[in-house]
């Protein structure tokens, strides 16, 4: 096709984190639309592929990051950037370079400079590790153009860095979750509240454990948790507090991609107590499955989910809303959630990105709002 674009997306992991899920789904939707798409990613722990199969129309290039005993987080960040930058410097030429996180943005910048780089800011982080602080700052301040997945994150970027970003929301594979059978998971786990993303500070797990102590006859199930950072101390403190409260969470760890829709569909409610998010893709998947959603009362989550969700600010509030969600079915909210998820297609997200790419390729800048 004459208007076919050559696009390179880069990401920091092969694990099922939100930004990685976004990268693969966007890449596949772009390839389905006829564009030439490559994905470059770091691969840790001996990984030889992503957490799920990738459409063969997308060319995948993985950059191994061998584990080093005793390596600090800061040193691992710098080494990861170096390894990805070296691989990118040997990559074929492309019209569009689009980094999906701060590590890949720094690697792209090191390999080819920031002047022609786009970067998606999924959410604004608060880091304490000096190397990560510097990485995060460069990855927002330096790229030629920015994308955000919600207006709330774009407002944070504008307030903190004085930069305008194009807003293009996430997609969701609504049909995959809408048609899922949760019966096997309910038979295995009983009646449960599901949280995904593992046990880490940003996910607000400590508040959820406090809330579950106030919610009778419901089990807490936690899925996922593969991340770049070391949250062992936080995890230990959360589990110790859970033991004090008599809460016994079922910690599943990473869940196979084929099993995830059933796990979500089987939940009595989906808890989303994150203290910082950019969109909330996992919560949108829960709505697609018709599962009641109780989310942290954050501007970004109000923006994305509106009347489809219940909101809470503290453990007592989460306990009250979770109890209401599982004891009083709300068909109006359920319908609103399913309809909301159905509107967020990956094909629409890809169309928004292509418009941005063409504008950027023609002018070298982009700051319009997407869908």
PyMOL commands that set and color helices and strands:
alter all, ss='L'
color gray80, all
select helices_A, chain A and resi 18-32+73-89+102-112+130-141+151-161+174-178+183-189+201-203+205-212+232-245+257-265+281-288+299-308+315-327+331-343+346-363
alter helices_A, ss='H'
color red, helices_A
select strands_A, chain A and resi 6-11+36-44+58-65+96-99+117-121+145-148+166-167+192-196+219-223+250-253+269-272+293-296+310-312
alter strands_A, ss='S'
color yellow, strands_A
deselect
rebuild
show_as cartoon
